[in-house]
Amino acid sequence: MTPSEYEKALRRVEELQREYATNPTRELGAELEKLAETIEAYEDSRSPTPVQTVAPTTPLEVLVEEYLKPVGEPLEDFAQRIGATVDELQGGITRELAEKLGDALGTTPDFWTNLQSSVDGWAASRGA
C-alpha cells in the first residue's frame, strides 16, 4: 500500500461508516473490517520498532529479590550451598551455573539462561 492508497482507504472508511450508520448491512460491515485490517497492517509496517530503554532485570537481581530475600538467605550462603562463588553469580549465568540454580530453586536452567540472554542482548544493542 502506498501513502496515497492509505489516504484513499481512510476516506473510504469514513464514507462506509456514514453509510453503515444508516444502513448496517453485512456487506458494508465486511468491507469496513477488511479496510480496517489493511490500514492497521500498513500503519504497523510504518511504525518504528519499540526500543527498550531500561535494562532488563539481571539474573542476580531475580535471584536475590525473588528467591533469597523472601527466605532471608544471604547470597554468600546460597553460593556456598550450590557450590558456586559470589563472583560467579555476579559475573553472569553460564549453563553450568544455570543448572545449579535450577536444581537448588526448582526452576529450569533455561529460565536463568534466558534472563542472561536478555541482559546480554540489551547490552549488545547499546555497544556495551
C-alpha positions as CSV (number, residue, x, y, z in Angstrom):
1,M,0.0,0.0,0.0
2,T,1.3,3.4,-0.9
3,P,0.7,6.6,1.1
4,S,-1.8,7.8,-1.4
5,E,-3.7,4.4,-1.3
6,Y,-3.6,4.7,2.5
7,E,-5.2,8.1,2.4
8,K,-7.8,6.8,-0.1
9,A,-8.6,3.9,2.2
10,L,-9.1,6.3,5.2
11,R,-11.5,8.3,3.2
12,R,-13.4,5.2,2.1
13,V,-13.7,4.1,5.8
14,E,-15.3,7.5,6.6
15,E,-17.7,7.0,3.8
16,L,-18.5,3.5,4.8
17,Q,-19.0,4.5,8.4
18,R,-21.6,7.1,7.4
19,E,-23.4,4.7,5.2
20,Y,-23.2,1.9,7.7
21,A,-24.8,4.2,10.4
22,T,-27.9,4.5,8.3
23,N,-27.9,1.1,6.6
24,P,-25.9,-1.5,8.6
25,T,-25.6,-4.4,6.1
26,R,-23.3,-7.4,6.3
27,E,-21.6,-6.3,3.1
28,L,-20.7,-2.9,4.4
29,G,-19.5,-4.4,7.7
30,A,-17.3,-6.8,5.8
31,E,-15.8,-4.1,3.7
32,L,-15.2,-1.9,6.7
33,E,-13.5,-4.8,8.5
34,K,-11.3,-5.6,5.5
35,L,-10.2,-2.0,5.1
36,A,-9.5,-1.7,8.9
37,E,-7.2,-4.7,8.7
38,T,-5.4,-3.3,5.6
39,I,-5.0,0.1,7.3
40,E,-3.7,-1.4,10.5
41,A,-1.2,-3.6,8.7
42,Y,0.1,-0.5,6.8
43,E,0.3,1.5,10.0
44,D,2.1,-1.3,11.8
45,S,4.6,-1.6,8.9
46,R,5.4,2.1,9.1
47,S,5.8,2.3,12.9
48,P,9.3,2.0,14.3
49,T,10.1,-1.0,16.4
50,P,9.8,0.0,20.1
51,V,13.2,0.3,21.7
52,Q,13.7,-1.0,25.2
53,T,15.3,1.9,27.1
54,V,15.5,0.3,30.5
55,A,17.9,-2.5,31.2
56,P,16.3,-5.9,31.8
57,T,16.4,-7.3,35.2
58,T,19.5,-9.3,35.7
59,P,19.5,-12.9,36.9
60,L,21.3,-11.8,40.0
61,E,18.5,-9.3,40.8
62,V,15.9,-12.0,40.3
63,L,17.8,-14.5,42.5
64,V,18.2,-12.0,45.3
65,E,14.8,-10.3,45.2
66,E,12.6,-13.3,44.3
67,Y,14.4,-16.2,45.9
68,L,16.8,-15.2,48.7
69,K,15.3,-12.2,50.4
70,P,11.9,-13.8,51.0
71,V,13.6,-16.6,53.0
72,G,16.3,-14.4,54.5
73,E,19.2,-16.3,52.9
74,P,22.4,-14.3,52.3
75,L,23.9,-14.5,48.8
76,E,27.2,-15.8,50.2
77,D,25.4,-18.7,52.0
78,F,23.4,-19.6,48.9
79,A,26.5,-19.5,46.7
80,Q,28.3,-21.9,49.1
81,R,25.2,-24.1,49.2
82,I,25.1,-24.6,45.5
83,G,28.9,-24.9,45.1
84,A,29.5,-21.6,43.4
85,T,31.1,-18.3,44.4
86,V,29.5,-14.9,44.7
87,D,31.8,-13.7,41.9
88,E,30.4,-16.4,39.6
89,L,26.8,-15.4,40.5
90,Q,27.7,-11.7,39.8
91,G,29.6,-12.5,36.6
92,G,26.7,-13.8,34.5
93,I,24.9,-17.1,34.1
94,T,26.7,-19.9,32.4
95,R,24.9,-23.1,31.5
96,E,26.6,-24.9,34.4
97,L,25.6,-22.2,36.9
98,A,22.0,-22.2,35.4
99,E,21.8,-26.0,36.1
100,K,22.9,-25.4,39.7
101,L,20.4,-22.6,40.2
102,G,17.7,-24.7,38.6
103,D,18.4,-27.7,40.9
104,A,18.5,-25.6,44.0
105,L,15.5,-23.4,43.3
106,G,13.2,-25.8,41.4
107,T,13.4,-23.8,38.1
108,T,14.7,-24.8,34.7
109,P,18.2,-23.9,33.7
110,D,16.6,-22.2,30.6
111,F,14.9,-19.7,33.0
112,W,18.3,-18.4,34.1
113,T,20.0,-18.5,30.7
114,N,17.0,-16.7,29.1
115,L,17.4,-13.9,31.7
116,Q,21.1,-13.7,31.0
117,S,20.4,-13.6,27.2
118,S,18.1,-10.7,27.7
119,V,20.7,-8.8,29.6
120,D,23.4,-9.7,27.1
121,G,21.2,-8.7,24.1
122,W,20.3,-5.4,25.7
123,A,24.0,-4.6,26.4
124,A,25.0,-5.6,22.9
125,S,22.3,-3.3,21.4
126,R,24.0,-0.4,23.2
127,G,27.5,-1.3,22.2
128,A,28.5,-2.4,25.7
